[in-house]
Amino acid sequence: MTQAGFEPRPAGSSQADRRSRHRKVIRRRRQVLGVSLLLIAGVVVVVTRLGAHPGTSATPRLGGDLGTSTSARPHPTTTLPPPYMPPSIAPVVSPPLPGEGRWVPVDTWDSGPACVLTTTFRPDPSQTGIVAYAAWIRTQTTQLALYPGYKGPGDTPLDRGPEMVPQTAWPNLLATFNSGFYEADSAGGFYVHGTLYFPMVNGLATVVSYADGHVDIVDWEGGPTPGPDVLMARQNLPMLVDAGAATASSNIPSTWGVTLGGVPAVWRTGLGIDAHGNLIYVAAPAQTASSLARILLDVGAVRAMQLDINPEWPIFVSYAGPGAVSASLFVPNPNQISNRFLYPSTKDFFAVLQRLPGVTDQPW
């Protein structure tokens, strides 16, 4: 038998031959050693890579997942941050009612993050029977549409459009809610669908929808005609909240419309925008303009305007599925019905639609 890596020495071989054979043996040993080292290095790389992925180990686990080695390299991730959600409204009445101030999604049939959330809360500890109704609208995934009614905002020879949510928009309809005053009661600009129904007035609170998709509430200073970047603009009275505070005019009752019976505190509605650019609709009974401003601040508005007032007009409707099915009144108003905006409306109103890719003009 010969030892691995050695050759038998032939008889009578010279010293030179023996040296040559010895060098060949040394080279062969080095080749074997090199191949062995390469194989060992390959195994180490495979084990290291397996250990770097969560849930994978080079050693079998017994009795469940014991975690990954702390020496494993971090695995790159593409996880996006969760979508923004509004914080709950801190109750001011103790004890709070069940669910008071907690936002609840109403468009659960819609894919993606919730677009419309609602909540109720009691805004005044001295009047615990008064309940405020608030709806939060994610502007990044919705489109705010404005439709004239057959009487409001006012008399005009211009085409009023469908005067309701057109049926072509029903598959994407998320919510509808009341707008502002009649033009005869408070002159203000009204612009939609490329038509200026009434000229804009500098210094009035204005909800604006822009061509780039974002929505805002601003103190209008753009002159009588909106620029090409504006898709929709609706004015109503001065700013109620600005720069995160109630405006000085919020304490002047005569600024905020004629109330039913001349009483200062009536049903009032408002529309605000939060620091993230999302809209917030509010409605509550027995409110002055000043107390409505406080409610808008409570729900996170940094700028806001008053919409319609008095018992007949407050309305916010949500829909339980595509096609405007199972319309539901969020604001409990006996003067309104849930399908109010699915047939021609007396006054103008807002509709919240799912934003479709590439679409900027509202259905008409």
N, C-alpha and C positions, 0 to 999 in steps of 0.2 A: 504494500500500500504506500502511496505517496501522500505527503501532507499537502493540503490545498494550497495552491500558489507556488509549489516547488516542482521542479523537473528532475528526474534521475540523472546523475552525473555519468556521462559516457566514459568508458575506459579509455585511458591514454589521452585525455583532453589536456590541452595546454593551459597555462595560467591565464593567457589572454582570453581563451574561450570561456574559462570560468568567470572572469570579470564581466564579459559581455552578457553571459546568462544571468549574472547577479543584477546587472543594471535592468534587464528586462523584467525580472521579478519585482524590483523596487517600483518600476513604472506601473506594473499591473496592480500592485497593492495601492498605489496612489489613485489609480482610476476607480478601483472598487470603493475606496474611502470617499472619493468625491461624489460618486453616485449616491452613496448612503447619506451623506450630508444634505444633498439636494432633496432626497425623499423626506428626511426629517423636517427640513425647512418648509416643504409643502404642507405637511400635516399640521405644523404650527400655524401657518397662515389660515388654513381652513377652519381650525378650531377657534382662532381669534375672531374671524368674521362671523362665524355662527354665534358666538357669545355676544357680539355687538348688537344683535337684534332682539328686542323684547320677546319673551315667550320661547326662545330657542337656546339650547345649551348643548355643549359637547358631551356632557355627562347626563345619563338618564336621571329624571327626577322621580322621587318616591313620595307618595302621599300628597301630591298636588304641586302647584307652582311655588317654588321657593324664592323666586325672583332672579334677577340677572346679576352677574358679577359686577362689583363696583369698579373694576378695572376696565370694563367694556367701554369702548368709545361711544359717545352720544350719537344717536341715529337722527339724521335730518328730518324735520317735520314740516308739513305744509298746512297745519291746522289753522283755520281762520278764527279770529275772536268772535264770541257770540254777538248777535245783533243787539243793538241798544234797546233796552226796555225802560219805561219810565218808573221812577221810584214810587212806592206806595205813598199815599197822602196821610200824614200823621194825624190821627184823630184828635180833636180838641174837646170832645165831650167824653166823659168817663162814666161808666164803662163803655167802650165802643160797641157798636152793633156787629154781629157776625159778618165778616168780610168787608167791613167799612173801610173805604180808602184803598182797597186792593184792586188793581187793574185786572180785568177779565177779558180775554179775546172773544170777539163775537163773530169773526170771520174764520172759524175753525175749518171750514171747507176749502179755504184758499191755501194753495201750496206756498211754502216758504215761511219766513217769519211773520208773526201776526201783524196785520196792517191796521186794524181797528180794535181798540180796547176801551172798555167802559168801566166806570165805577160810580158809586154814590157815597156821599159823606155829609155830615152835619157841620156846616161852616161856622155856626154861632152858638157858643155855650150858653148864651142867655136866652136862646130860642131853640130848644132842642127838637122841636117838632118840624123845623124847616130842613129839608133835604135838598142838596145840590146834586145835579147830574152832570157828569163830565165824560167826554169821549176823546180819546187820544188817537191821532191819525198819523201813520208813518208816511211821510211825504216822499221818501226815497223810492218806495215801491207802489205808489198810487198816483193818480192824476185827479186834480181837483177841477171839476167842470161847473159851469154856471149857465143856468137856463132862464130866460125871461118867462114870465107868466102872461096870461092874456090881458091882465090889467096892470101888472107891475113889472118893472119899476114905475112906468108911467106911460102916458099917451105918446105914440110915435108912429109915423108912417112906415117905418122900416120893418123888414121881415122879422118876426119874433121867433122863428124856428119852430120846433115841435111843441114848446110850452109844457113839456113833460120829459121824462127820461126816454129817449127814443128806443124802440125795441132792439135795435142793433147793438145797444149798449147794455142790455139786460144781462147777457152772459157774464159781464165783468163788473156788475154793479155791487158795491160793498156797502154803501150807506148814502143817505140823503138827509139834508137838514135845511132849516130856514135861513133866509138871507136877511136883508136890512129893510129900511123904511121905503115907502112909496116915494117917488121923486117929488110929488106934490107936498109931502110932509117935510122933506129935507133934501134939498138939491145936492146931488153928488154924481160923480162920474160912473158910467156903466159901459164897459167895453168887453166884447166877446165875439168870437167867430169872425174876426176881422171887421167888425162893425162897431162904430162909436155911437151908441144910442144916446148918451148924454155926456157932454164934455167933462173932463177931469177938473177938479178944483184943488189948487194948491192948499196945503195945510189940513187936509182931511185924512183920516185913517183909511187905509186902502189895503185890501187883500189882493195880492198880485201873483199871477202864475207866469213864469218866464219860459222862453223858448228852450233854455238849457235844461228844463225840467224841475227847477226848484221853485218853491213857493215862499212868500214872505208877507209880513204885515208891516207897512211902512207909513210914515208921515209923508204924504205925496208932495213932491216939489218938481214934478216933471212937466208942468204945463198942461194945457187943455187936451192934447192929443198924445196917447201913449206911443213910445218908440217901437221900432221893429222887433225888439227883443221881448216885448210883452205880448202874451197870448190872451190874458184875461185880467181885468181889473174891476173891482167893485168897491165903491166908497160908501161910508156911513159915519157921519159925525166926526169929531176930532179923535185923536188917540186917547184911549182910556188908560192904558199902561204903556210906559215907554222906559227904556233903559232899566228894566227890572223894578220899576216903582210906579205907583199910581200917579197920574198926572194931576196938576193943580186944578184943572177944569173938572175933574171927577167929583169935586165937592160943590159944584155949581149946578143945582137941580134943573134949572131952566135950559141947560145945554143939551139934555139927554132925552128930549121928546115929551109929548103930551101923554099923560097917563090916564087910564080909565078911571073916571070918578075924581080925577085930580089928586089922588093919593100919591105920596112920593115913592112908596115901596110896592112894586108890582112884579109880576113875572118878567124877567129879563133874560136875554141870551147874549152871549159874547163869543168871540173867536180870538184865540191867542196863538202865539208861536213860542216854542221853548228854545233853549240855548242850542239844541241840536238841529233846529230847523223843522221840527214836527208841529203839526197843528193840534190845537186843543179847543174843542167846543164845550161850552158850559151853559146850563140853564138852571134857574132856581126861582121859586116864588118869593114874594115879599122882599124884593131887593131894590135898593137905591143904586145909582150909578157907582157910588163910592163902595158899597158893600160888594157889588159885582166885581169891581176892580180887585178887591181883596181875595175873592174866590179865584179869580184868574191867576193871581200871584200864588195862591195856595197850591194850584195844580202845576205850577212851574212855568207860567208864561213870562217872557221877558218883554214882549210887546203885545198889545191886544186892542181890540176895537169892540164896541157894542154892536150887536145885530138888532133884531126886532125885539119889541117889548109888548106887554099887555097879554092877558090870558089866552087870546085866540091863536096866537101865532107860533109859540115855541113848539118845535117838532124835530126829533132825530129818529130816523128809521134805519134799522139794520135788516139784513136778509140772510136766511138760513142756508142758502145754496145758490149756485149759478142759475141765471134765468130769473132773478128777482123773486124767488119762491119764498113763501112763508115770511112776508114782511112783518116786522115787529116794532111797535112803538117803544123806544127806550125812555123818552120823556113822557110821563103819564098825563096826557092832555085830552080831556073829553071833547074838546073842540076839534080834534084832528083824528084822522083814520090812517091806518098803517100803509095803505096803498095809494096815499095821497098824490104822489108824484109819478105814478104809473099811468095817469090820464091827465089831460090839460089842467094846469094849476092856475089859480088866481094870481098869485104873486111869484116873483122869481125865487129860485132856490139853488142850492149847491148839491152836487152829486160827487161821491167819491168812487172812482173806478180803479180797477187794477191797471197798472201801467203796462202797456204792451211795448215790446221792443220796436224802436224806430218810430213810434207814434207820438205826435205832439198835439195835433188838432183834436179837440174833443168830438165825439160823435154828435151828429146834428140831424 
